[in-house]
């Protein structure tokens, strides 16, 4: 009304697109979770969480307080449609937008999903641009709804605190602080999950075990700060080499690294290993009279009883690469493995 005093700036709610989008993906396949995480990783306004156990989805949603739920339809133990109905019956998730992810673009399934309470439907894996656009659209719509309640200010602060806590937790539990690669714990979890998937699908898994040659000598000659810088540069080569959304590069311990490749032949894994080996040479980091190099052991298997068997096979191949003079790639050949040799005890101190 003309002549009426304008409200103070702080009393005007900020637009919904200034808020952080909190995405919760519920999918039992770690590979899909990792692929979606990478799609969203560069978006500073989207904080991503996932849950691989559908029986825990409601509890995780209550804790995370998402602005959008991405929900797979086919999961063990519970029907995806039923889980969508549970969201709608739960006070904490009653109004949260749910985007159903399905492997089929079937009108009947779409209709059932919308009747169950879904807000949107995408065939996975969706196009990255479309997925980001729909997440932002549903987040804005949801937060516009929330802003009609006085509690929106508390929600915004909760989002900020949750983002800070989760970023710190992710750094501590999954990321190696020096190199930025996955840490040993994340590698163990990822390999175990992919091993189970490979058991179901009879899909091959490859592991590359990578060791920086004569690293102790480098530390002794140039100092630990220079050694840390070498590990960072080598890590950048590994990250570039493991460039598919389903690949994982991790620091195994000390100067040793590991890469997991899914659905790839031994020949394909060998190509990746050779590319990484050459990439480290191309860094041209001086080391004595030569330059920094890596030795790589490669193993490829159809999953069997225990994921440790492929790690041990890659480790034995790495041992043979070092015994052969280092700066080379050796492929796992069961008949060539020295049964009495223990590569762990033979590693450079």
C-alpha positions as CSV (number, residue, x, y, z in Angstrom):
1,X,0.0,0.0,0.0
2,X,1.3,3.4,-0.9
3,X,2.9,5.2,2.0
4,X,3.3,2.0,4.0
5,X,6.8,1.4,5.4
6,X,8.8,-1.4,3.6
7,X,9.5,-4.4,5.9
8,X,13.0,-4.8,7.2
9,X,15.3,-6.8,4.8
10,X,15.9,-9.5,7.3
11,X,12.1,-10.2,7.5
12,X,11.9,-11.1,3.8
13,X,12.4,-14.8,3.2
14,X,15.2,-15.5,0.7
15,X,14.2,-17.1,-2.6
16,X,14.1,-20.9,-2.5
17,X,16.9,-21.3,-5.0
18,X,19.3,-19.8,-2.5
19,X,18.9,-22.9,-0.4
20,X,21.1,-26.0,-0.5
21,X,19.4,-29.0,-2.2
22,X,19.8,-32.1,0.0
23,X,19.4,-35.2,-2.1
24,X,18.9,-38.7,-0.7
25,X,19.3,-41.6,-3.2
26,X,17.9,-44.9,-2.1
27,X,19.4,-47.7,-4.3
28,X,21.0,-51.0,-3.3
29,X,23.7,-50.8,-6.1
30,X,26.7,-48.9,-4.9
31,X,27.7,-48.5,-8.5
32,X,24.6,-46.4,-9.3
33,X,25.1,-44.4,-6.1
34,X,28.7,-43.6,-7.1
35,X,27.6,-42.7,-10.7
36,X,24.9,-40.3,-9.4
37,X,27.4,-38.8,-6.8
38,X,29.8,-38.0,-9.6
39,X,27.0,-36.4,-11.7
40,X,26.2,-34.0,-8.8
41,X,29.8,-33.6,-7.4
42,X,30.5,-30.3,-9.2
43,X,27.2,-28.6,-8.1
44,X,28.0,-26.4,-5.1
45,X,24.3,-26.1,-4.3
46,X,23.6,-29.8,-4.1
47,X,24.6,-32.0,-1.1
48,X,24.3,-35.7,-1.9
49,X,23.6,-38.6,0.4
50,X,22.8,-42.2,-0.4
51,X,21.3,-45.3,1.4
52,X,21.9,-48.8,0.0
53,X,19.7,-50.6,2.5
54,X,16.0,-49.9,1.6
55,X,15.0,-51.1,5.1
56,X,16.9,-48.1,6.6
57,X,15.6,-45.5,4.1
58,X,13.1,-43.9,6.4
59,X,15.5,-43.7,9.3
60,X,18.2,-42.1,7.0
61,X,15.6,-39.7,5.6
62,X,14.6,-38.6,9.1
63,X,18.2,-37.9,9.9
64,X,19.3,-36.3,6.6
65,X,16.1,-34.3,6.1
66,X,16.4,-34.3,2.3
67,X,14.7,-31.8,-0.1
68,X,14.5,-34.5,-2.8
69,X,14.5,-38.3,-2.6
70,X,15.7,-40.3,-5.6
71,X,14.1,-43.8,-5.2
72,X,15.0,-47.0,-7.1
73,X,12.0,-49.3,-7.8
74,X,13.7,-52.7,-7.8
75,X,15.5,-53.6,-4.5
76,X,15.8,-56.6,-2.3
77,X,13.6,-57.0,0.7
78,X,10.9,-54.4,-0.2
79,X,9.0,-53.2,-3.2
80,X,10.0,-49.7,-4.3
81,X,6.4,-48.6,-4.7
82,X,5.6,-49.6,-1.1
83,X,8.6,-47.6,0.1
84,X,7.2,-44.5,-1.7
85,X,3.9,-45.1,0.2
86,X,5.8,-45.3,3.5
87,X,7.4,-41.8,2.7
88,X,3.9,-40.4,2.3
89,X,2.7,-41.9,5.6
90,X,5.7,-40.6,7.6
91,X,5.4,-37.2,9.1
92,X,9.0,-36.2,8.3
93,X,8.9,-37.2,4.6
94,X,5.2,-36.6,3.9
95,X,5.8,-33.6,1.6
96,X,9.4,-34.4,0.4
97,X,9.4,-34.7,-3.4
98,X,10.2,-38.3,-4.6
99,X,11.7,-38.9,-8.0
100,X,11.3,-42.6,-8.9
101,X,14.2,-44.2,-10.9
102,X,13.3,-47.1,-13.0
103,X,15.0,-49.2,-15.7
104,X,11.8,-49.2,-17.8
105,X,10.0,-46.4,-19.5
106,X,6.6,-48.1,-19.0
107,X,3.4,-46.1,-18.8
108,X,1.8,-48.6,-16.5
109,X,4.7,-48.4,-14.1
110,X,4.7,-44.6,-14.3
111,X,1.0,-44.5,-13.4
112,X,1.5,-46.8,-10.4
113,X,4.4,-44.7,-9.2
114,X,2.4,-41.5,-9.3
115,X,-0.6,-43.2,-7.6
116,X,1.8,-44.3,-4.8
117,X,2.8,-40.7,-4.2
118,X,5.8,-40.1,-6.5
119,X,6.3,-36.6,-7.9
120,X,8.5,-37.5,-10.9
121,X,9.8,-40.4,-12.9
122,X,13.1,-40.9,-14.6
123,X,14.7,-43.8,-16.4
124,X,18.1,-44.6,-14.9
125,X,20.8,-43.6,-15.4
126,X,19.2,-40.2,-16.4
127,X,20.9,-37.5,-18.4
128,X,23.1,-35.4,-16.0
129,X,21.6,-32.0,-17.1
130,X,18.0,-33.3,-16.8
131,X,18.7,-34.8,-13.4
132,X,20.2,-31.6,-12.0
133,X,17.4,-29.5,-13.4
134,X,14.7,-31.7,-11.9
135,X,16.4,-31.8,-8.5
136,X,16.6,-28.0,-8.4
137,X,13.0,-27.7,-9.6
138,X,11.6,-30.0,-7.0
139,X,13.8,-28.5,-4.3
140,X,12.5,-25.0,-5.1
141,X,8.9,-26.2,-5.0
142,X,9.4,-28.0,-1.7
143,X,11.2,-25.1,-0.1
144,X,8.6,-22.7,-1.3
145,X,6.1,-24.9,0.5
146,X,8.3,-25.1,3.6
147,X,8.8,-21.3,3.7
148,X,5.1,-20.9,4.3
149,X,5.8,-22.3,7.7
150,X,7.7,-20.3,10.3
151,X,10.1,-23.2,10.8
152,X,11.9,-22.6,7.5
153,X,14.6,-20.5,9.2
154,X,15.4,-23.4,11.5
155,X,15.4,-25.8,8.5
156,X,17.9,-23.6,6.6
157,X,20.3,-23.5,9.6
158,X,19.9,-27.2,10.0
159,X,20.8,-27.7,6.3
160,X,24.0,-25.6,6.8
161,X,25.0,-27.5,9.9
162,X,24.2,-30.9,8.3
163,X,26.2,-30.0,5.2
164,X,29.3,-29.1,7.3
165,X,29.0,-32.2,9.4
166,X,28.6,-34.5,6.4
167,X,31.4,-33.0,4.5
168,X,33.7,-33.5,7.5
169,X,32.4,-37.1,8.0
170,X,33.0,-37.9,4.3
171,X,36.5,-36.5,4.5
172,X,37.2,-38.7,7.6
173,X,35.5,-41.9,6.6
174,X,36.0,-42.1,2.8
175,X,38.7,-39.7,1.6
176,X,42.4,-39.9,2.1
177,X,43.4,-36.5,3.5
178,X,46.8,-36.2,1.6
179,X,45.8,-37.4,-1.9
180,X,42.1,-36.8,-2.1
181,X,41.5,-40.3,-3.4
182,X,39.4,-42.9,-1.6
183,X,40.9,-44.3,1.6
184,X,41.5,-47.9,2.5
185,X,38.2,-48.2,4.3
186,X,36.3,-46.9,1.3
187,X,38.2,-49.3,-1.0
188,X,37.2,-52.2,1.2
189,X,33.6,-51.2,1.2
190,X,33.4,-50.5,-2.5
191,X,35.2,-53.8,-3.5
192,X,32.9,-55.8,-1.2
193,X,29.8,-54.2,-2.7
194,X,31.0,-54.7,-6.3
195,X,32.1,-58.3,-5.5
196,X,28.5,-59.1,-4.4
197,X,27.1,-57.5,-7.6
198,X,29.6,-59.5,-9.7
199,X,28.5,-62.7,-7.9
200,X,24.9,-62.0,-9.0
201,X,25.7,-60.8,-12.5
202,X,28.8,-62.9,-13.2
203,X,30.6,-59.7,-14.2
204,X,34.3,-59.4,-14.2
205,X,36.2,-57.2,-11.7
206,X,39.8,-55.9,-12.1
207,X,42.1,-54.7,-9.4
208,X,45.3,-52.7,-10.1
209,X,47.8,-52.7,-7.2
210,X,50.2,-49.8,-7.7
211,X,53.5,-49.1,-5.8
212,X,55.7,-46.0,-6.2
213,X,59.2,-47.4,-6.9
214,X,62.0,-46.9,-4.4
215,X,59.9,-44.4,-2.5
216,X,61.8,-44.7,0.8
217,X,65.0,-43.7,-1.1
218,X,63.1,-40.7,-2.5
219,X,62.0,-39.6,1.0
220,X,65.5,-40.1,2.4
221,X,67.0,-38.0,-0.5
222,X,64.5,-35.2,-0.8
223,X,62.5,-35.2,2.5
224,X,59.0,-36.1,3.5
225,X,57.4,-32.9,2.2
226,X,58.7,-33.6,-1.3
227,X,57.6,-37.2,-0.9
228,X,54.1,-36.1,-0.1
229,X,54.1,-33.9,-3.2
230,X,55.1,-37.0,-5.3
231,X,52.1,-38.9,-3.8
232,X,49.8,-36.1,-4.7
233,X,51.0,-35.9,-8.3
234,X,50.9,-39.7,-8.8
235,X,47.4,-39.6,-7.4
236,X,46.3,-37.1,-10.0
237,X,47.5,-39.6,-12.7
238,X,45.6,-42.4,-11.1
239,X,42.4,-40.3,-10.8
240,X,42.7,-39.4,-14.5
241,X,43.2,-43.1,-15.4
242,X,40.2,-44.3,-13.4
243,X,37.9,-42.0,-15.3
244,X,34.6,-44.0,-15.6
245,X,31.9,-43.3,-13.1
246,X,32.2,-46.9,-11.8
247,X,36.0,-46.8,-11.4
248,X,37.5,-46.2,-8.0
249,X,41.1,-45.1,-7.2
250,X,42.2,-45.3,-3.6
251,X,45.3,-45.0,-1.4
252,X,45.9,-48.5,-0.1
253,X,48.6,-47.4,2.4
254,X,51.9,-45.5,2.4
255,X,53.1,-45.3,-1.2
256,X,50.8,-48.0,-2.4
257,X,47.6,-47.4,-4.3
258,X,44.8,-49.5,-5.8
259,X,42.2,-49.1,-8.6
260,X,39.0,-51.1,-9.0
261,X,37.6,-51.4,-12.5
262,X,34.2,-53.1,-13.1
263,X,33.0,-54.9,-16.3
264,X,36.4,-54.9,-18.0
265,X,38.6,-57.7,-19.4
266,X,42.2,-58.4,-18.3
267,X,43.3,-56.8,-21.6
268,X,41.3,-53.7,-20.9
269,X,42.7,-53.4,-17.4
270,X,46.2,-53.9,-18.8
271,X,45.6,-50.9,-21.1
272,X,44.6,-48.7,-18.2
273,X,47.6,-49.9,-16.2
274,X,50.0,-49.1,-19.1
275,X,48.4,-45.7,-19.5
276,X,48.9,-44.9,-15.8
277,X,52.5,-46.2,-15.8
278,X,53.3,-43.9,-18.8
279,X,51.5,-41.0,-17.2
280,X,53.7,-41.2,-14.1
281,X,56.8,-41.3,-16.3
282,X,55.5,-38.2,-18.1
283,X,55.5,-36.3,-14.8
284,X,59.3,-36.4,-15.1
285,X,59.9,-36.1,-11.4
286,X,63.7,-36.4,-10.8
287,X,64.7,-39.4,-8.7
288,X,68.4,-40.0,-8.4
289,X,69.7,-40.5,-11.9
290,X,66.3,-41.3,-13.3
291,X,62.7,-40.3,-12.5
292,X,59.8,-41.4,-10.4
293,X,58.1,-44.6,-11.7
294,X,55.5,-47.1,-10.5
295,X,55.2,-50.9,-10.6
296,X,51.7,-52.2,-11.2
297,X,50.1,-55.7,-10.7
298,X,46.9,-56.4,-12.5
299,X,44.3,-59.1,-11.7
300,X,40.9,-59.8,-13.3
301,X,38.3,-62.3,-12.0
302,X,34.7,-63.3,-12.0
303,X,33.9,-63.0,-8.3
304,X,34.0,-66.1,-6.2
305,X,34.2,-66.8,-2.5
306,X,36.1,-63.9,-1.1
307,X,37.2,-60.5,-2.5
308,X,40.5,-61.0,-0.8
309,X,41.4,-63.4,-3.5
310,X,41.6,-60.7,-6.2
311,X,43.5,-58.4,-3.9
312,X,46.1,-61.1,-3.2
313,X,46.3,-62.0,-6.9
314,X,47.0,-58.3,-7.8
315,X,49.5,-58.1,-4.9
316,X,51.4,-61.2,-6.2
317,X,51.5,-59.6,-9.7
318,X,52.9,-56.4,-8.1
319,X,55.5,-58.5,-6.3
320,X,56.6,-60.0,-9.7
321,X,56.7,-56.5,-11.3
322,X,59.0,-55.3,-8.6
323,X,61.1,-58.4,-8.8
324,X,61.4,-57.9,-12.6
325,X,63.1,-54.6,-12.1
326,X,60.2,-52.2,-11.3
327,X,58.7,-49.6,-13.7
328,X,56.5,-52.2,-15.4
329,X,53.1,-53.8,-15.5
330,X,52.6,-57.5,-14.7
331,X,49.3,-59.4,-15.2
332,X,48.2,-62.1,-12.8
333,X,48.9,-65.6,-14.1
334,X,48.0,-68.2,-11.4
335,X,50.5,-70.8,-12.7
336,X,53.3,-68.2,-12.4
337,X,52.6,-67.2,-8.8
338,X,55.4,-68.4,-6.4
339,X,53.2,-70.2,-3.8
340,X,55.8,-69.8,-1.0
341,X,56.4,-66.1,-1.6
342,X,54.8,-63.5,0.6
343,X,54.7,-60.2,-1.2
344,X,53.9,-58.3,2.0
345,X,57.2,-59.4,3.5
346,X,59.1,-58.7,0.3
347,X,57.9,-55.1,0.0
348,X,60.4,-52.3,0.3
349,X,60.7,-51.0,3.8
